Structure formats: C-alpha cells, structure tokens
Amino acid sequence: MNAAKCVNLAPTTMLTQQGTRIKTDKRGAVMIAQCLSYGGYHAVHVPTDKDDSVKEYLRMRDDHKLALKKIK
C-alpha cells in the first residue's frame, strides 16, 4: 500500500473566486481539490521540536545581547 502525501494548505494563499463568501463543506472541498490539481497553493511548514528549540535559543541570545547593550 502506498502512503499518501499530506499537505497543509494555508487558507490565505488559496485561490478563491471573488464574491463567494458563503462557506460550506462542499464548496470548501471543491476549492481545496482545485488548488491541489492546479498547484495554486502554498504549503505550510509545520515546525518540528528542533525548529522550536532553535527559535527559543535565538530569542534567548537576542535577549542577552540586548541586556549587554543596556549594561554598557
């Protein structure tokens, strides 16, 4: 059995028609299917634990730099 590729779509980058503000499951499913078939989407990167650790380290480093500037 082949594993299916999973893609998280950013709703703000999906191509939509103007004037269709009514949201239903059927319309949403059609819109998602069209985006996947035409390639009109941007996949969302879901951060891993390692990504979060790096982000936390960089924030801590920036806080220390700012504290050193204030001391000087």
ROPA-200205 format. One record per residue: residue number from 1; x, y, z of N, C-alpha, C, O in turn. Coordinates in steps of 0.001 Angstrom, whole numbers. Layout:
<rotis>
+-------+---------+---------+---------+---------+---------+---------+---------+---------+---------+---------+---------+---------+
: mikol :     n.u :     n.v :     n.w :    ca.u :    ca.v :    ca.w :     c.u :     c.v :     c.w :     o.u :     o.v :     o.w :
+-------+---------+---------+---------+---------+---------+---------+---------+---------+---------+---------+---------+---------+
:   NUM :       X :       Y :       Z :       X :       Y :       Z :       X :       Y :       Z :       X :       Y :       Z :
...
+-------+---------+---------+---------+---------+---------+---------+---------+---------+---------+---------+---------+---------+
</rotis>
This chain:
<rotis>
+-------+---------+---------+---------+---------+---------+---------+---------+---------+---------+---------+---------+---------+
: mikol :     n.u :     n.v :     n.w :    ca.u :    ca.v :    ca.w :     c.u :     c.v :     c.w :     o.u :     o.v :     o.w :
+-------+---------+---------+---------+---------+---------+---------+---------+---------+---------+---------+---------+---------+
:     1 :     841 :   -1175 :       0 :       0 :       0 :       0 :     890 :    1243 :       0 :    1842 :    1321 :     776 :
:     2 :     592 :    2196 :    -848 :    1367 :    3434 :    -923 :     848 :    4439 :      89 :    -359 :    4563 :     296 :
:     3 :    1761 :    5145 :     712 :    1377 :    6190 :    1656 :    1032 :    7462 :     883 :    1749 :    7840 :     -43 :
:     4 :     -38 :    8106 :    1253 :    -464 :    9336 :     589 :     341 :   10506 :    1134 :     678 :   10548 :    2317 :
:     5 :     640 :   11445 :     261 :    1370 :   12648 :     668 :     389 :   13611 :    1331 :    -686 :   13878 :     793 :
:     6 :     754 :   14119 :    2471 :    -101 :   15036 :    3220 :     447 :   16453 :    3077 :    1631 :   16694 :    3311 :
:     7 :    -417 :   17385 :    2693 :     -26 :   18777 :    2517 :    -958 :   19639 :    3355 :   -2178 :   19490 :    3282 :
:     8 :    -388 :   20544 :    4152 :   -1186 :   21521 :    4898 :   -1256 :   22784 :    4070 :    -228 :   23375 :    3741 :
:     9 :   -2475 :   23206 :    3727 :   -2659 :   24392 :    2898 :   -2859 :   25615 :    3775 :   -3536 :   25555 :    4802 :
:    10 :   -2265 :   26720 :    3360 :   -2512 :   27993 :    4018 :   -3784 :   28579 :    3411 :   -3797 :   28896 :    2222 :
:    11 :   -4855 :   28732 :    4195 :   -6117 :   29205 :    3635 :   -6017 :   30582 :    2992 :   -6762 :   30888 :    2061 :
:    12 :   -5117 :   31402 :    3474 :   -4996 :   32754 :    2923 :   -4337 :   32773 :    1555 :   -4442 :   33771 :     842 :
:    13 :   -3657 :   31693 :    1169 :   -2976 :   31678 :    -120 :   -3721 :   30867 :   -1171 :   -3261 :   30749 :   -2307 :
:    14 :   -4871 :   30309 :    -797 :   -5645 :   29532 :   -1753 :   -6358 :   30470 :   -2714 :   -6864 :   31519 :   -2315 :
:    15 :   -6394 :   30083 :   -3979 :   -7066 :   30893 :   -4985 :   -8575 :   30771 :   -4804 :   -9114 :   29665 :   -4784 :
:    16 :   -9248 :   31900 :   -4675 :  -10693 :   31895 :   -4497 :  -11337 :   32816 :   -5510 :  -10710 :   33743 :   -6021 :
:    17 :  -12601 :   32543 :   -5792 :  -13350 :   33406 :   -6701 :  -13875 :   34601 :   -5932 :  -14218 :   34494 :   -4755 :
:    18 :  -13935 :   35732 :   -6599 :  -14452 :   36942 :   -5977 :  -15960 :   36824 :   -5776 :  -16669 :   36332 :   -6654 :
:    19 :  -16443 :   37268 :   -4638 :  -17871 :   37302 :   -4387 :  -18447 :   36034 :   -3788 :  -19645 :   35996 :   -3509 :
:    20 :  -17663 :   35005 :   -3577 :  -18190 :   33778 :   -2964 :  -17795 :   33758 :   -1497 :  -16780 :   33171 :   -1122 :
:    21 :  -18596 :   34394 :    -685 :  -18284 :   34486 :     738 :  -19011 :   33423 :    1552 :  -18738 :   33269 :    2743 :
:    22 :  -19929 :   32688 :     936 :  -20648 :   31640 :    1646 :  -19741 :   30424 :    1758 :  -19226 :   29920 :     760 :
:    23 :  -19558 :   29966 :    2974 :  -18663 :   28842 :    3206 :  -19484 :   27600 :    3527 :  -20269 :   27593 :    4475 :
:    24 :  -19302 :   26570 :    2746 :  -19912 :   25276 :    3027 :  -18847 :   24210 :    2853 :  -17819 :   24452 :    2220 :
:    25 :  -19087 :   23037 :    3408 :  -18118 :   21949 :    3279 :  -17933 :   21558 :    1820 :  -16818 :   21269 :    1385 :
:    26 :  -19029 :   21549 :    1065 :  -18958 :   21151 :    -342 :  -18116 :   22139 :   -1138 :  -17244 :   21736 :   -1907 :
:    27 :  -18375 :   23428 :    -957 :  -17589 :   24452 :   -1674 :  -16128 :   24422 :   -1237 :  -15225 :   24582 :   -2059 :
:    28 :  -15901 :   24218 :      55 :  -14528 :   24143 :     553 :  -13779 :   22962 :     -28 :  -12609 :   23082 :    -390 :
:    29 :  -14442 :   21828 :    -119 :  -13809 :   20632 :    -677 :  -13473 :   20835 :   -2147 :  -12408 :   20423 :   -2607 :
:    30 :  -14386 :   21474 :   -2888 :  -14127 :   21745 :   -4310 :  -12951 :   22706 :   -4457 :  -12097 :   22520 :   -5325 :
:    31 :  -12906 :   23729 :   -3612 :  -11829 :   24711 :   -3682 :  -10474 :   24063 :   -3359 :   -9475 :   24347 :   -4020 :
:    32 :  -10446 :   23204 :   -2353 :   -9204 :   22516 :   -1998 :   -8765 :   21590 :   -3127 :   -7584 :   21538 :   -3469 :
:    33 :   -9712 :   20866 :   -3699 :   -9384 :   19957 :   -4806 :   -8829 :   20732 :   -5998 :   -7876 :   20284 :   -6636 :
:    34 :   -9416 :   21890 :   -6306 :   -8923 :   22709 :   -7417 :   -7523 :   23227 :   -7134 :   -6667 :   23220 :   -8019 :
:    35 :   -7284 :   23675 :   -5914 :   -5958 :   24179 :   -5552 :   -4909 :   23084 :   -5689 :   -3807 :   23334 :   -6177 :
:    36 :   -5251 :   21870 :   -5259 :   -4303 :   20763 :   -5352 :   -4068 :   20354 :   -6801 :   -2941 :   20031 :   -7178 :
:    37 :   -5116 :   20366 :   -7614 :   -4948 :   19929 :   -9003 :   -4219 :   20971 :   -9842 :   -3444 :   20610 :  -10728 :
:    38 :   -4450 :   22250 :   -9583 :   -3805 :   23319 :  -10365 :   -2482 :   23775 :   -9774 :   -1735 :   24508 :  -10422 :
:    39 :   -2183 :   23354 :   -8559 :    -946 :   23790 :   -7919 :   -1033 :   25218 :   -7404 :      -2 :   25858 :   -7201 :
:    40 :   -2230 :   25727 :   -7188 :   -2411 :   27111 :   -6740 :   -2475 :   27226 :   -5234 :   -3445 :   27759 :   -4696 :
:    41 :   -1483 :   26745 :   -4559 :   -1449 :   26816 :   -3104 :     -12 :   26940 :   -2623 :     933 :   26701 :   -3375 :
:    42 :     137 :   27309 :   -1380 :    1436 :   27340 :    -721 :    1332 :   26439 :     498 :     490 :   26650 :    1370 :
:    43 :    2179 :   25454 :     548 :    2159 :   24530 :    1678 :    2682 :   25224 :    2931 :    3563 :   26080 :    2860 :
:    44 :    2132 :   24847 :    4065 :    2523 :   25408 :    5353 :    3575 :   24496 :    5971 :    3406 :   23276 :    5989 :
:    45 :    4652 :   25073 :    6475 :    5684 :   24296 :    7166 :    5280 :   24165 :    8626 :    5116 :   25165 :    9324 :
:    46 :    5123 :   22948 :    9077 :    4799 :   22691 :   10481 :    6117 :   22514 :   11218 :    6868 :   21581 :   10934 :
:    47 :    6405 :   23415 :   12174 :    7696 :   23352 :   12859 :    7847 :   22078 :   13697 :    6899 :   21604 :   14324 :
:    48 :    9048 :   21552 :   13684 :    9369 :   20381 :   14496 :    9864 :   20851 :   15863 :   10020 :   22048 :   16104 :
:    49 :   10103 :   19900 :   16740 :   10644 :   20242 :   18065 :   12015 :   20893 :   17934 :   12347 :   21797 :   18699 :
:    50 :   12809 :   20442 :   16974 :   14137 :   21022 :   16757 :   14010 :   22478 :   16298 :   14769 :   23338 :   16745 :
:    51 :   13046 :   22754 :   15403 :   12820 :   24131 :   14952 :   12450 :   25031 :   16129 :   12945 :   26153 :   16246 :
:    52 :   11575 :   24527 :   16999 :   11171 :   25311 :   18166 :   12344 :   25562 :   19105 :   12461 :   26641 :   19686 :
:    53 :   13208 :   24566 :   19252 :   14378 :   24731 :   20124 :   15325 :   25795 :   19573 :   15860 :   26610 :   20324 :
:    54 :   15525 :   25779 :   18268 :   16400 :   26780 :   17638 :   15803 :   28170 :   17794 :   16524 :   29122 :   18096 :
:    55 :   14502 :   28300 :   17594 :   13830 :   29596 :   17737 :   13959 :   30119 :   19170 :   14227 :   31301 :   19386 :
:    56 :   13765 :   29228 :   20140 :   13885 :   29616 :   21543 :   15315 :   30050 :   21869 :   15517 :   31024 :   22594 :
:    57 :   16310 :   29330 :   21336 :   17709 :   29678 :   21561 :   18027 :   31052 :   20978 :   18697 :   31861 :   21621 :
:    58 :   17549 :   31319 :   19762 :   17823 :   32613 :   19131 :   17177 :   33764 :   19893 :   17768 :   34836 :   20024 :
:    59 :   15969 :   33543 :   20393 :   15313 :   34587 :   21196 :   16088 :   34848 :   22475 :   16255 :   35999 :   22878 :
:    60 :   16567 :   33780 :   23122 :   17349 :   33928 :   24348 :   18647 :   34682 :   24061 :   19050 :   35549 :   24836 :
:    61 :   19298 :   34350 :   22944 :   20543 :   35019 :   22569 :   20302 :   36509 :   22324 :   21088 :   37349 :   22764 :
:    62 :   19209 :   36834 :   21620 :   18888 :   38238 :   21365 :   18593 :   38990 :   22656 :   18969 :   40154 :   22797 :
:    63 :   17914 :   38323 :   23610 :   17639 :   38951 :   24908 :   18935 :   39249 :   25652 :   19071 :   40301 :   26276 :
:    64 :   19882 :   38325 :   25585 :   21174 :   38543 :   26255 :   21954 :   39672 :   25591 :   22587 :   40470 :   26282 :
:    65 :   21920 :   39752 :   24274 :   22595 :   40845 :   23565 :   22008 :   42186 :   23972 :   22741 :   43144 :   24216 :
:    66 :   20682 :   42252 :   24044 :   20017 :   43492 :   24432 :   20377 :   43874 :   25869 :   20597 :   45048 :   26168 :
:    67 :   20435 :   42886 :   26748 :   20800 :   43154 :   28144 :   22236 :   43682 :   28228 :   22511 :   44594 :   29008 :
:    68 :   23156 :   43117 :   27432 :   24522 :   43603 :   27440 :   24606 :   45031 :   26921 :   25383 :   45825 :   27450 :
:    69 :   23836 :   45375 :   25912 :   23837 :   46755 :   25405 :   23335 :   47718 :   26457 :   23869 :   48818 :   26594 :
:    70 :   22303 :   47317 :   27213 :   21763 :   48184 :   28251 :   22777 :   48413 :   29365 :   22861 :   49505 :   29927 :
:    71 :   23550 :   47367 :   29680 :   24556 :   47485 :   30746 :   25664 :   48432 :   30319 :   26144 :   49225 :   31130 :
:    72 :   26081 :   48365 :   29051 :   27153 :   49229 :   28559 :   26661 :   50640 :   28519 :   27404 :   51543 :   28133 :
+-------+---------+---------+---------+---------+---------+---------+---------+---------+---------+---------+---------+---------+
</rotis>
